[in-house]
């Protein structure tokens, strides 16, 4: 007889779509998914203090984000969010089965890479989210050269970028790595 699963430690599966995208594009994607699939949304501000808010299914996500700025992370899920968390890790622990969208601002240094990501124990839910992300990625460019400060170049086939990020790169805005000092050059830069 197989051992009963430990419900306190569910097996988690995750996916990450690394990309460069403008905040506006990522917000539009999140709003589109929330509207089309009747999803609940949480919005998180990390500065000056951590604060989380919830937008119920059918709510005006764009207006909530504008009112809550500076929003750094948007999460979507099929069920209402519990928003009593005191930090981002606790928020994710209290609200499993969420898709996470990290919003990176355009700064004087450039545009940092971000991700659409999720970590779930429910494989069917994860597959559903992956399907939505794949559909959105179909309208994005794919492939970039990661360039270290010393000049070494490494091709990253699974790095995605939106039209807005491509336009910024074409105007000379540096495409920065999510962490560290590498930069990215897109294959399809016009």
N, C-alpha and C positions, 0 to 999 in steps of 0.2 A: 504494500500500500504506500502510495506516495505521501510525502510529508505535506502537511497543510502549509500554505504560504503564510509568511509573516506579514500581516497587513501594515505593520509599522515601517517596513522596508520594502515597498513594492519595487519590482524590477523596472527601471526607467530606461526609456529609449529617447534619443534626442536627434534633432536635425538642426543644421545651421546653414543659412544661405548668406554668405558674406557678400557685401555689396557696398558700392558708393551710390548714394541717393540724397537728394535734397530733403529737408524736413517736410517741405510742402508736398512732395511726391509721396513720402511715407505716410503722412497724415491722410492724404487722399486715398491711398490703398487701404488703410485701416478703416476709414469712414465708409468706403465702398463695401468692404467685407461686412462691417457692422450692419449697414443698411440692407444689404442683399440677403444676409443670413440671420437677421434678428439676434445679433450678438450683444453681449454685455461688454463694457469697456472700462478699464481702470486707467487712470492717468497719474503719473508720479512726477513729483518735483523733488530734486535732490539738494537744491540750493535756494535760499540760505539754510533751510532746515528740510529734513525729509517730510513730505506730505503726500498723501494719496487720496484720490477722489474716485468716485464711481459714476459712470454714465449708464443708466439702464438701457436695455434693448429698446430701440426706437428713439433714443435721446439724441440731441444735437451734439455729436462728438466734437466737431470743429469749433463750435461756440464754447464748449466746456474747456477745450485745450486753450483757446484764446484767453479765456478768463483765468485759467490756472497757471499761466506761464511763469517761469520757464520750465515747461514740461520736457523731461528727458527720456521718459519711457511710457509707451502705450502697450497695454495688454488686452487681449481679447479672449473671451471664452463664452461657452454656451449657457453658463449658469451665472447668477449674480455674484459679484465680488464681495468678499468680506474685507472691509477697509479699516480695520482697527490696528493694523501693523505699525510698528515703530521704525522699521527700516525695510529696505528693498528685499533682503533675504527672507525676512519673516513674511512679507507680502506674498512672495512666490510660494513659500511653504504652506501658507494658509489658502492659497488659490491655485491648486494644481490644475493641470489640463488647460493651460493658457498658452497662447501664442504671444511672443514678446517682440515688440518693435522698438529698437533703440533709436532715438532721434538725436543726431549729431548736428550742432549748429555750424553754419559757415563762419569761420573765424578769419582773422587777418593772416593766419598761418596756412589756411586751406580748408579742405573738407575731409574730415576723418571718415574712415571706413566704418560701417555699421553692420547690422545683421538682422535678419528675420529668423527667429529661433524659438525652439520649444523643447521641453523635456517632459515626457509623459509616461505614465504607466499603462494607459489605455491605447493599445496599438491601433484600434479602429479610429479613435479620435485623432491620433497622430497622422494616420494615412489621409484623413479628411483634410487636415491642415496642410499637409504636404501637397495635396492636389490643388488647393487654393494658391499656395506659393508658386508651384510650377506654372499655373496659369498666368500669374502675374509676371513671372520670370520670362515668359514667352515674348513679352514686349520689351525686354531689356537686352543690352549688349552683354557679351560674355567673353572673358579672357582678358588678362592684363599682365604686364611685366611689373614685378615687385623689384624695386631698385634700392639696394642698401646704400648708405652714405659713402662707402668706399667705391661704389660703382658697380659692384657685382649685380647681375640681373638674373632673376629667376622667373620663369613663366608660370603663372597660376591660371590654369584652364577654368577652374570653377569659381572665379571671382566675377561677380556681375556688376553692372552699372546701368543706371537709368539715363534717359535722355537728358534730364536736367544736369546730372553729374557730368555727362559727356560734353554738354555745352559749356559748363564751367571749366572743364579741363582744356577745351579748345581755346578758351579765352586766357589760358595760362594759370588758372587757379590750381595749386598743388593738390593732388589726391593723396592724402596721408594715410598711413596704416592705422588700424584701430589702436594699437599700442606700439611704442617704439618709434624709430626715426626713418623707417623705410617709406618710400613713396611708390605710387603706382602710375603706370602709363597704360592707357587702354589701347587695344589692338585696332579698334575701328574708329580712331580719332580722325575727324575730318579736317 
